[in-house]
Amino acid sequence: MDIQDLAQRLQNAERRALARAITLVESSRADHRALAAELLEILRGGERREALRIGLSGTPGVGKSTFIESFGKFLTGQGKRVAVLAVDPSSTRSGGSILGDKTRMELLSRDPMAFIRPSPSQAHLGGVARRSRESVALCEAAGYDVVIVETVGVGQSETMVEGMTDLFILLLAPGGGDELQGVKRGIMEMADIILVNKADGDLKPAAMRTVADYAGALRLLRKRAQDPADFPKVLPVSALAEEGIARAWEEMRSLADWRVANGHQASRRGAQARAWFEDEVRQALLARLTEDPHLRDLMRESAEQVAAGHLSPVGAAGTILAHL
Amino acid sequence: MDIQDLAQRLQNAERRALARAITLVESSRADHRALAAELLEILRGGERREALRIGLSGTPGVGKSTFIESFGKFLTGQGKRVAVLAVDPSSTRSGGSILGDKTRMELLSRDPMAFIRPSPSQAHLGGVARRSRESVALCEAAGYDVVIVETVGVGQSETMVEGMTDLFILLLAPGGGDELQGVKRGIMEMADIILVNKADGDLKPAAMRTVADYAGALRLLRKRAQDPADFPKVLPVSALAEEGIARAWEEMRSLADWRVANGHQASRRGAQARAWFEDEVRQALLARLTEDPHLRDLMRESAEQVAAGHLSPVGAAGTILAHL
C-alpha cells in the first residue's frame, strides 16, 4: 500500500481515499496499525485543518437519522463539507448496523459534499474509541468542515464521544422525559445543547413543553464555569419539516466560537490528545498479550491450568509477567 | 513480616490475622503485592476449605445492613462462621464508607463467629476487584462457611461481584419497582434469588404484591439452562422481624447444593479463576507504566508534549512502547 499516495489523495478530498484510510485505521492487524500510524504522521505534517467536531447522541426513535440528513443537507447547502461517523459499540452483537447508515440518510449519502461512514463491528469499546479518534483526524485532514460523531445515547459510548468532540448535542423526542427515553443523567449533564425534535404538527405543543421542562431542569444542574451563562440551551427542531435547523447551527457555532476565542477549545483538545496518548499506550501494551503467538499460547495454557485448579490465578499471572 | 506465621494464624481462624492479611492484599505497594502473592500460595497449599460465597446487592434504603445483621446472626446461630466483605467503588469519592460498616451491623460485629470488613477506599474498579477476590480467598482459607460480598446495586460492581461468588442475591424494598429503586435490568438478570425485604407491619401487603409482580416478571426473563426450573425465585423477608430468613437460607442452600451436585459450581469457579488470572495479568502489565519512576516521568513528559500539540498521540505512544 502506497501510504504517501493515500495521504495525498485524502488531502485532495477524494472520498474513496478517506474511506480506504478509515478501513486501515479500523483494522487491528499489526502491519495495518503500523501503516495507520505512518499515515496519521504524514497527515499531521500537512496543512493544518480543523473541523468543528460535533458529538450527537439520541436514543432510537428520536429521529436521529432524519435530523442528521436535514442538518447535513443544511450545512452542505451553506457550502460546508460534512462527515458523519457512527459510533455504536452495542451494535457489535448484531455485527454492525443492520440496514447500514447510508440507507438511513439517503439524500445526504448522495451529496458529494458529504461523507457517511457506518458503524464498524468492533469487539470492544477501547477498539472503537481508538478507531473513532483516528477516523475523526482523517476527516479533518481531508478538509471536512464539520465532523458529526453519532452515538446511541444509552451506553458508555457517550463519554468516549465527548472525549473526541468539541460540542455535545443531545437529541430528545417530545414528552416522556429523559428517563422514559432511556437517556442517562450523566448524558444530560454532558449536553451543550439539547434539541427537542419532532416540533411539528400534532407534536408541536408537546415539544414546546418539553423544551420548557428541560430548560428548567438544566438550570438545576451544575453549570460549567467556562461557558456563557445561557448555555446549555434547549431548542425545538423539526428534522422532518426542516425547521429550527438554522437556529440550532447558529447556537452551535456561537458556543464553539466563544470557546475558541477564550482558549477553551484548545485546552479541551489538548486534554483530549493527552487522554488519547495514555489510552493508546495502555491498549498497545495490552495488545502485546495477544499479538505474540508464543505468549498467546502460554496465556491459554496457563488459563486452562488455572481453570482446572492446578495453578493459582496470581501465581500463574506472575509467571506470565516474568516472561514479558 | 512473617508470612508463614501470618498464614498459620489465619488458618487457625484468628480474626486479627485475617484482618491483617486483607490489609496486605489491599495494599498497592509492590513489596506488599509480592508478600500477598506469597501468602495466597501458602494458603492454597493448606487444607482445602470451601465457603459458600454469596453476592448480595441492594440499593441504599432497602435495609441491606439490617438484613445482613439478621441473616448473619441466623447463620452463626446455626454454628456457621460468617464473613461479610463490602465492595463499594462508588464510596471512593468520600474516601470509604463514612460511618463504617461495623456500626451498621452492631450485633453481628460483636459475634465471635462473624468477621466484618468495611469497604476500603480504592482508586479504581480493577483494584477493587483484585483485592476483593483475594479477600474472599483469605476468608475461605480462614475457614469461614459463608462469605457474603455486599455491593450497592447501582453500578458496575455487580458484574464484578457475580464474578467472584457462587450465588447472587438481590434485595428489594416493597413497591416502586426496580427502576424506581434504581436497580438496573442487568442486575435483575443476574439474581438467583430476589428477596423483598420489609415484609412486616403496614408494608406486608405491598411486599407480597411486589413478590408476585417480580415472580411474574422473572418468568419473562430468559432462564438459565443450568438451574432447576423454579429458579430464579422471589421471596418475602423481614430483616427487622427476622421472618423468612430461614426459608431464604434454605433456598440458597438448595440451589447451591444442586449446582455442586451437577458440577456447575466447579465449572463456574473454574471460569472465575480463569478470568481472575487474565485480569491479574492485564492489571499487572498496566501497573508497570506507573511503577517505574523513569517510565512514569517519560509518560508525563510525553503527555505534556502531546497536549501542547508538539507530538501526536499515536507517535508518542509508539516511542513509549519501544522503551518497554
Chai-1 contact restraints between the chains, C-beta under 6 A:
chainA,res_idxA,chainB,res_idxB,connection_type,confidence,min_distance_angstrom,max_distance_angstrom,comment,restraint_id
A,A37,B,V314,contact,1.0,0.0,6.0,A-B,restraint_1
A,L40,B,V314,contact,1.0,0.0,6.0,A-B,restraint_2
A,E41,B,G315,contact,1.0,0.0,6.0,A-B,restraint_3
A,R44,B,S312,contact,1.0,0.0,6.0,A-B,restraint_4
A,G270,B,A307,contact,1.0,0.0,6.0,A-B,restraint_5
A,A273,B,V306,contact,1.0,0.0,6.0,A-B,restraint_6
A,A273,B,A307,contact,1.0,0.0,6.0,A-B,restraint_7
A,A273,B,P313,contact,1.0,0.0,6.0,A-B,restraint_8
A,R274,B,A303,contact,1.0,0.0,6.0,A-B,restraint_9
A,R274,B,V306,contact,1.0,0.0,6.0,A-B,restraint_10
A,R274,B,A307,contact,1.0,0.0,6.0,A-B,restraint_11
A,W276,B,P313,contact,1.0,0.0,6.0,A-B,restraint_12
A,F277,B,A303,contact,1.0,0.0,6.0,A-B,restraint_13
A,F277,B,V306,contact,1.0,0.0,6.0,A-B,restraint_14
A,F277,B,P313,contact,1.0,0.0,6.0,A-B,restraint_15
A,F277,B,A316,contact,1.0,0.0,6.0,A-B,restraint_16
A,F277,B,A317,contact,1.0,0.0,6.0,A-B,restraint_17
A,E280,B,P313,contact,1.0,0.0,6.0,A-B,restraint_18
A,E280,B,V314,contact,1.0,0.0,6.0,A-B,restraint_19
A,E280,B,A317,contact,1.0,0.0,6.0,A-B,restraint_20
A,V281,B,A317,contact,1.0,0.0,6.0,A-B,restraint_21
A,V281,B,I320,contact,1.0,0.0,6.0,A-B,restraint_22
A,R282,B,L286,contact,1.0,0.0,6.0,A-B,restraint_23
A,A284,B,L321,contact,1.0,0.0,6.0,A-B,restraint_24
A,L285,B,L285,contact,1.0,0.0,6.0,A-B,restraint_25
A,L286,B,R282,contact,1.0,0.0,6.0,A-B,restraint_26
A,A303,B,R274,contact,1.0,0.0,6.0,A-B,restraint_27
A,A303,B,F277,contact,1.0,0.0,6.0,A-B,restraint_28
A,V306,B,A273,contact,1.0,0.0,6.0,A-B,restraint_29
A,V306,B,R274,contact,1.0,0.0,6.0,A-B,restraint_30
A,V306,B,F277,contact,1.0,0.0,6.0,A-B,restraint_31
A,A307,B,G270,contact,1.0,0.0,6.0,A-B,restraint_32
A,A307,B,A273,contact,1.0,0.0,6.0,A-B,restraint_33
A,A307,B,R274,contact,1.0,0.0,6.0,A-B,restraint_34
A,S312,B,R44,contact,1.0,0.0,6.0,A-B,restraint_35
A,P313,B,A273,contact,1.0,0.0,6.0,A-B,restraint_36
A,P313,B,W276,contact,1.0,0.0,6.0,A-B,restraint_37
A,P313,B,F277,contact,1.0,0.0,6.0,A-B,restraint_38
A,P313,B,E280,contact,1.0,0.0,6.0,A-B,restraint_39
A,V314,B,A37,contact,1.0,0.0,6.0,A-B,restraint_40
A,V314,B,L40,contact,1.0,0.0,6.0,A-B,restraint_41
A,V314,B,E280,contact,1.0,0.0,6.0,A-B,restraint_42
A,G315,B,E41,contact,1.0,0.0,6.0,A-B,restraint_43
A,A316,B,F277,contact,1.0,0.0,6.0,A-B,restraint_44
A,A317,B,F277,contact,1.0,0.0,6.0,A-B,restraint_45
A,A317,B,E280,contact,1.0,0.0,6.0,A-B,restraint_46
A,A317,B,V281,contact,1.0,0.0,6.0,A-B,restraint_47
A,I320,B,V281,contact,1.0,0.0,6.0,A-B,restraint_48
A,L321,B,A284,contact,1.0,0.0,6.0,A-B,restraint_49
